[in-house]
Amino acid sequence: MRIAVLCSGNGTNFENIVRSVTQHEVVLMLHNKEKCGAAKRAEKFGIPHCHISHKDEHLMIMTLNAFRIDLIVLAGYMRILSPKFIQSFDKIINVHPSLLPKYKGANAIEQALDSGDDVTGCTVHYVTEELDSGEIILQSKVPIMPDDDIKSLTKAVQRREYGILPDAINLIGDSLETVQRVETTV
């Protein structure tokens, strides 16, 4: 499976995908911030990357199509994609720092802390036109400790993301391989 990762920040989830998902190939990384840590990580691994403004979705679509992408992974991509972009691809997934459907959108970890919850987590889901509402692929809980603040809880959730995002990618890849095997035997 050919994977493209869209990033906006430091790229720790991107690097984790590259290191952890060995059955499939990350062939492209797009970033919407010109100088971000994700670009340095892509260079370190020799993975093609480019900066494309989130405002130029047409160029994003053309670039992704040129690389014949099977799966797009949003890993810290901090922009909402247009319906046109979403409809242009079969499989787009996102990792979100809450147990969806709870706390959609921005500031999910802060919302969990402010609500006095004793547990939060992260969710990998398919991207649809409705924000953080696509079919859930995997979820993982993270306990909220009495002394947690935004920083410590964010780190705990990110560590959990490093586990479930590669697992979700492998699940999708396994299901695609099963479908392809069935189609070739029919």
Residue pairs with C-beta under 8 A, 6 or more apart in sequence:
1 23
1 24
1 25
1 70
1 71
1 169
1 172
1 173
1 176
2 24
2 25
2 27
2 67
2 68
2 69
2 70
2 71
3 17
3 21
3 24
3 25
3 26
3 27
3 28
3 69
3 70
3 71
3 72
3 73
3 169
4 26
4 27
4 28
4 29
4 30
4 64
4 67
4 69
4 71
4 72
4 73
5 13
5 14
5 17
5 26
5 28
5 29
5 30
5 72
5 73
5 74
5 75
6 29
6 30
6 31
6 32
6 72
6 73
6 74
6 75
6 77
7 13
7 14
7 29
7 30
7 31
7 32
7 36
7 38
7 75
7 76
7 77
8 31
8 32
8 33
8 36
8 38
8 76
8 77
8 78
8 79
9 33
9 36
9 37
9 38
9 76
9 78
10 36
10 37
10 38
10 76
11 29
11 31
11 36
11 37
11 38
11 39
11 40
11 41
11 42
11 75
11 76
12 37
12 76
12 158
12 162
13 75
13 76
13 95
13 158
13 161
13 162
13 165
14 26
14 29
14 38
14 41
14 42
14 75
14 76
15 41
15 45
16 162
16 165
16 166
17 26
17 73
17 75
17 165
17 166
17 169
18 26
18 41
18 45
18 47
20 162
20 166
21 166
21 169
21 170
21 173
23 170
23 173
24 71
24 169
24 170
24 173
26 45
26 47
27 47
27 48
27 67
27 69
28 47
28 48
28 49
28 63
28 64
28 67
28 69
29 38
29 39
29 42
29 47
29 48
29 49
30 49
30 50
30 51
30 52
30 60
30 63
30 64
31 38
31 39
31 49
31 50
31 51
31 52
32 51
32 52
32 53
32 54
32 77
32 78
32 79
33 51
34 51
38 49
38 76
39 49
39 51
42 48
42 49
43 49
48 67
50 63
52 59
52 60
52 63
54 60
54 79
57 81
57 82
57 84
57 85
60 85
61 84
61 85
61 88
64 72
64 88
64 89
65 88
69 89
70 90
70 91
70 176
71 91
71 92
71 93
71 169
71 172
71 173
72 89
72 91
72 92
72 93
73 92
73 93
73 94
73 95
73 165
73 169
74 81
74 92
74 93
74 94
74 95
74 127
75 95
75 165
77 94
80 131
81 92
81 127
83 129
86 92
86 127
86 128
86 129
91 126
91 172
92 126
92 127
93 124
93 125
93 126
93 127
93 137
93 168
93 169
93 172
94 124
94 125
94 126
94 127
94 132
94 134
95 122
95 123
95 124
95 161
95 164
95 165
95 168
96 104
96 108
96 122
96 123
96 124
96 125
96 132
97 108
97 109
97 120
97 122
97 154
97 157
97 158
97 161
98 104
98 108
98 109
98 111
98 112
98 120
98 121
98 122
98 123
99 119
99 120
99 121
99 122
99 123
99 139
99 141
100 123
100 125
100 132
100 133
100 136
100 139
101 132
101 133
102 112
103 111
103 112
103 120
104 131
104 132
104 133
105 131
105 132
108 120
109 120
109 150
109 153
109 154
109 157
110 150
112 120
112 144
112 153
113 144
113 148
113 149
113 150
113 153
117 144
118 143
118 144
119 141
119 142
119 143
119 144
120 141
120 142
120 144
120 153
120 157
121 139
121 140
121 141
121 142
121 157
121 160
122 139
122 140
122 142
122 157
122 160
122 161
122 164
123 132
123 136
123 138
123 139
124 136
124 137
124 138
124 139
124 164
124 165
124 168
125 132
125 133
125 134
125 135
125 136
125 137
126 134
126 135
126 137
127 134
128 134
137 168
137 171
137 172
138 164
138 167
138 168
138 171
139 164
140 160
140 163
140 164
142 153
142 156
142 157
142 160
144 153
145 152
145 153
148 156
